[in-house]
Every structure is written in C-alpha cells, then in structure tokens.
C-alpha cells in the first residue's frame, strides 16, 4: 500500500514535469523546467525515505519498577544476611499486610516487637491491624490490648486511631468514629491524608 502511494506521487510529479516541459517556449526555459522537475522528483523520494524511517526509541533503563514481589524478595534477602533487624521485619510485615497475607504479617510484626530495644507504638498498632483483618474485622481481646499499648506510648498513633475509627464506622458507631478522626486531624501530623479523613467524617455525619 505504501509503495503504491509512492508510485502514485512519482507519476503525478512526472506528469506535472512533462506538462511544464511541453509548455516551455524556449530551450532555456525547457532546461530550467527539467531541472526543477528532477529536483521535485528527487525531493519527493527523499521525503518519502525520511518518513519511512523508524522513530528512534529511548533506551530502556536497566532499573526495573519496584513491585511488592521484588521489594519483598529484597527484604527477605536482607533478613537472611542478618535476621536481627527489627526495622526490616516491620517493613516485611507491612508488605504482607498490603498483600492480604495477615498471618505472615502478624509473624513479621512479632519478630519486630521482639527485636526492638524499646517499645514502639507503631509496632503494636501494626500487629493489631494485621490481627484485626486476620480475624475478619473483629475487635478481639488481643487486638484491643495491642491498641491500648500503642496508645499508651503515643495517644495520637495514626495506625491505631485509623483502625479504631474504621471499626467504629463499620459497627455503625458513627459519632465515635467522627471523634477519633477529629482527634487525628487535631494532632497536626505530617503526611496525614486530611482530604480522605474529612470525607470519612462527612460520610459518618450523613449516617447519624
């Protein structure tokens, strides 16, 4: 199809050149028209050739996009080299939690809590979250105990408060959910998704 188009363009160009030559009254004008016609034909071929060239593609970077799979593999590799890294266990637990592997997340958080020199609120809150979803979103005794320990260390721990507010909401305790989300907003924490929290508060208000 593309070759036929080129032939059509060339034939049209040659026809125009022929008409110009035939209409020329003197040799000098005829020679000029012949040269112009040849230039036009050559220009057409050159333009077609350039259009046919593939557009250069940017070279792909050697680095691959980070995925949960290779990030998880990287964390596990670090733990094989040194299994006494509380922070790595915590990160691995967060990967499992994001993937819905709640039992594995609980185990990872257990190691992180055990290896941490001083108690950290986020570790207890993270384990509580994993247990909560492993128990099909039931606020059992162990989950409540872990949340209490987290809030004793940090009354405004984001993970603990978000879990508590979410449980209030799905249990139709809308005012309690609003109170907890409001506490989070008032804590002025950096990196807090205020838009999402405000949206949740407005949803809860509509349900009252």
C-alpha positions as CSV (number, residue, x, y, z in Angstrom):
1,X,0.0,0.0,0.0
2,X,2.8,2.4,0.9
3,X,4.8,1.6,-2.2
4,X,1.7,2.2,-4.4
5,X,1.3,5.6,-2.8
6,X,5.0,6.4,-3.6
7,X,4.5,5.3,-7.2
8,X,1.3,7.5,-7.5
9,X,3.2,10.5,-6.1
10,X,6.1,10.0,-8.6
11,X,3.8,9.5,-11.6
12,X,1.9,12.7,-10.6
13,X,5.2,14.6,-10.3
14,X,6.4,13.3,-13.7
15,X,3.1,14.3,-15.3
16,X,3.5,17.8,-13.9
17,X,7.1,17.9,-15.2
18,X,6.0,16.8,-18.6
19,X,3.4,19.4,-18.8
20,X,5.9,22.1,-17.8
21,X,8.4,20.9,-20.5
22,X,5.8,20.8,-23.2
23,X,4.6,24.3,-22.3
24,X,8.1,25.7,-22.5
25,X,8.6,28.0,-25.5
26,X,12.4,28.2,-25.4
27,X,15.2,25.7,-24.8
28,X,16.5,27.7,-21.9
29,X,13.1,27.7,-20.1
30,X,12.7,24.0,-21.0
31,X,16.1,23.1,-19.4
32,X,15.2,25.1,-16.3
33,X,11.8,23.3,-16.1
34,X,13.6,19.9,-16.5
35,X,16.0,20.6,-13.6
36,X,13.1,21.9,-11.4
37,X,11.1,18.8,-12.3
38,X,14.0,16.4,-11.4
39,X,14.6,18.3,-8.2
40,X,10.9,17.9,-7.3
41,X,11.0,14.1,-8.0
42,X,14.2,13.7,-6.0
43,X,12.8,15.7,-3.2
44,X,9.7,13.6,-3.2
45,X,11.7,10.4,-3.0
46,X,14.0,11.8,-0.2
47,X,10.9,13.0,1.8
48,X,9.3,9.6,1.5
49,X,12.5,7.9,2.6
50,X,12.7,10.1,5.7
51,X,9.1,9.4,6.6
52,X,9.7,5.7,6.3
53,X,12.5,5.7,8.9
54,X,11.5,4.4,12.3
55,X,11.4,7.0,15.1
56,X,14.3,6.4,17.5
57,X,13.0,4.8,20.7
58,X,14.5,5.9,24.0
59,X,16.7,3.3,25.6
60,X,15.0,1.4,28.4
61,X,16.6,1.9,31.8
62,X,18.2,-1.1,33.4
63,X,16.4,-0.5,36.6
64,X,13.0,-2.2,36.8
65,X,10.0,-0.6,38.6
66,X,9.7,-1.6,42.2
67,X,6.9,-4.1,42.9
68,X,5.7,-5.8,46.0
69,X,7.3,-9.0,44.8
70,X,10.9,-7.7,44.3
71,X,10.6,-5.5,47.4
72,X,9.6,-8.5,49.4
73,X,12.4,-10.5,48.0
74,X,14.9,-7.8,48.8
75,X,13.7,-7.6,52.4
76,X,13.9,-11.4,52.8
77,X,17.4,-11.4,51.4
78,X,18.5,-8.8,54.0
79,X,17.0,-10.9,56.8
80,X,18.8,-14.0,55.5
81,X,22.0,-12.0,56.0
82,X,21.0,-10.6,59.4
83,X,17.7,-11.8,60.9
84,X,18.1,-9.4,63.9
85,X,16.9,-6.3,62.1
86,X,13.6,-5.1,63.7
87,X,13.0,-2.4,61.0
88,X,13.3,-4.9,58.2
89,X,10.9,-7.3,59.9
90,X,8.5,-4.3,60.3
91,X,8.7,-3.4,56.6
92,X,8.2,-7.1,55.6
93,X,5.1,-7.2,57.8
94,X,3.8,-4.2,56.0
95,X,4.3,-5.8,52.6
96,X,2.4,-8.9,53.8
97,X,-0.4,-6.8,55.2
98,X,-0.7,-4.9,51.9
99,X,-1.0,-8.2,50.1
100,X,-3.6,-9.5,52.4
101,X,-1.3,-12.2,54.0
102,X,-2.3,-11.3,57.5
103,X,-0.9,-14.3,59.4
104,X,2.5,-13.7,57.8
105,X,2.2,-10.1,58.7
106,X,1.5,-10.9,62.3
107,X,4.6,-13.2,62.5
108,X,6.8,-10.5,61.0
109,X,5.5,-7.9,63.4
110,X,6.1,-10.3,66.3
111,X,9.8,-10.5,65.3
112,X,10.0,-6.7,65.0
113,X,8.5,-6.2,68.5
114,X,10.8,-8.9,70.0
115,X,13.9,-7.4,68.4
116,X,13.1,-3.7,69.1
117,X,15.1,-2.5,72.1
118,X,12.4,-0.1,73.2
119,X,8.6,-0.4,72.8
120,X,7.4,1.5,69.7
121,X,3.7,2.5,69.3
122,X,3.5,1.8,65.6
123,X,4.7,-1.8,66.0
124,X,1.8,-2.7,68.4
125,X,-0.7,-0.8,66.2
126,X,0.6,-2.6,63.1
127,X,0.3,-6.1,64.7
128,X,-3.2,-5.1,66.0
129,X,-4.2,-4.2,62.4
130,X,-3.0,-7.5,61.0
131,X,-4.7,-9.5,63.7
132,X,-7.9,-7.5,63.2
133,X,-8.1,-8.4,59.5
134,X,-7.0,-11.9,60.1
135,X,-10.0,-12.2,62.5
136,X,-12.3,-10.9,59.7
137,X,-12.5,-7.4,61.2
138,X,-13.4,-8.4,64.7
139,X,-12.0,-6.3,67.6
140,X,-11.0,-9.2,69.9
141,X,-9.3,-9.1,73.2
142,X,-5.7,-9.3,71.8
143,X,-6.3,-6.6,69.2
144,X,-7.8,-4.3,71.9
145,X,-4.8,-5.0,74.2
146,X,-2.3,-4.2,71.4
147,X,-4.1,-0.9,70.6
148,X,-4.1,0.1,74.3
149,X,-0.3,-0.5,74.4
150,X,0.1,1.6,71.3
151,X,-1.9,4.5,72.5
152,X,-0.2,4.4,75.9
153,X,3.1,5.0,74.1
154,X,1.6,7.6,71.7
155,X,-2.0,8.8,72.2
156,X,-2.1,10.0,68.6
157,X,-0.6,7.0,66.9
158,X,-2.0,7.2,63.3
159,X,-2.3,3.4,62.7
160,X,-4.1,2.7,65.9
161,X,-6.5,5.6,65.6
162,X,-7.3,4.8,62.0
163,X,-8.1,1.2,62.9
164,X,-10.3,2.3,65.8
165,X,-12.2,4.8,63.7
166,X,-12.7,2.3,60.9
167,X,-14.1,-0.3,63.3
168,X,-16.5,2.3,64.9
169,X,-17.7,3.2,61.4
170,X,-18.4,-0.3,60.1
171,X,-20.0,-1.1,63.5
172,X,-22.4,1.9,63.0
173,X,-20.9,3.9,65.9
174,X,-20.7,7.0,63.7
175,X,-20.2,9.6,66.4
176,X,-17.3,7.6,67.9
177,X,-15.8,7.3,64.5
178,X,-16.1,11.1,64.0
179,X,-14.5,11.8,67.3
180,X,-11.5,9.6,66.6
181,X,-11.0,11.1,63.1
182,X,-11.3,14.6,64.5
183,X,-8.6,13.7,67.1
184,X,-6.3,12.7,64.2
185,X,-6.9,15.9,62.4
186,X,-6.3,17.9,65.5
187,X,-3.0,16.1,66.1
188,X,-1.5,18.0,63.1
189,X,0.6,15.1,62.0
190,X,2.7,15.4,58.9
191,X,1.8,13.3,55.9
192,X,-1.8,12.8,57.1
193,X,-4.4,12.3,54.3
194,X,-6.7,15.1,55.5
195,X,-8.9,15.1,52.5
196,X,-9.7,11.4,52.9
197,X,-10.3,11.8,56.7
198,X,-12.6,14.8,56.2
199,X,-14.5,12.8,53.5
200,X,-14.9,9.9,56.0
201,X,-16.2,12.3,58.7
202,X,-18.7,13.8,56.3
203,X,-19.9,10.3,55.4
204,X,-20.3,9.4,59.1
205,X,-22.3,12.7,59.7
206,X,-24.7,11.7,56.9
207,X,-25.3,8.4,58.7
208,X,-26.2,10.0,62.0
